[in-house]
Amino acid sequence: MGNVNKPLGVICSINCGLEQGSGFLIEPEIIVTARHVIAPYYSECASICVKFESEPDAIP
């Protein structure tokens, strides 16, 4: 993902396969979310897309 240059504590949207949910930025390169949100990554090799409110496009 790389450094996203966002203040810590920012909330983002996460999409992975058919799942979606929220994430919480706790470090410049670490987002915490519920396991079910990213489960398709492990079961289907689905992409994880992250979108912060101030950005028009998701970050793969």
N, C-alpha and C positions, 0 to 999 in steps of 0.2 A: 504494500500500500504506500509506503513512503511517508515522510513527514507531511502532514496535512496543513500545517500552519494555522491551527485553530486553537482558541483558548481551551484549556482543560475544563471539563464539565459540560461541553457542548453536546447536545442531543442530535442524533442523526437518524435517518431512515435506512433500513437495510432490507434488501431483496435478495433472495437466494432460491432459485427454482420457483416453486409456487408459494413459498413461505415469505412472510414479510413481518417486520417488527422494528423496534427502536434500538438504538445503541447509545452508549454513553462514553465519551472520550475521556480516558483516565490518564493517558500518556500520549505524547505526540504520535506514536505509532500503535497504540493499543486502544481498542474499543471493546467494551463489555456489552454483551447481549445475552438473551436466553438461548439455550442450546437448540431448541426446536427451530429457531430462526435460520440457523446455518446448517441444520441437519442434512439438507439436500447436497451440500458440498461434500459431505462424507459418503453418503449413500449413492449419489448420482454424478459426482464430480461437477456439480452445478457452479456457476460463477456466483461470487458474492459481490453485490453492488452496494456502495455506500453513498448516500446523498445528504449533504448538510443543507440546512434551510436556505442559506444565502447563495447556494450554487444551483444553476439551472440544470446541470447534467450530473449523472451518477458517476462515482469513481469506481471502476472495476478493481 
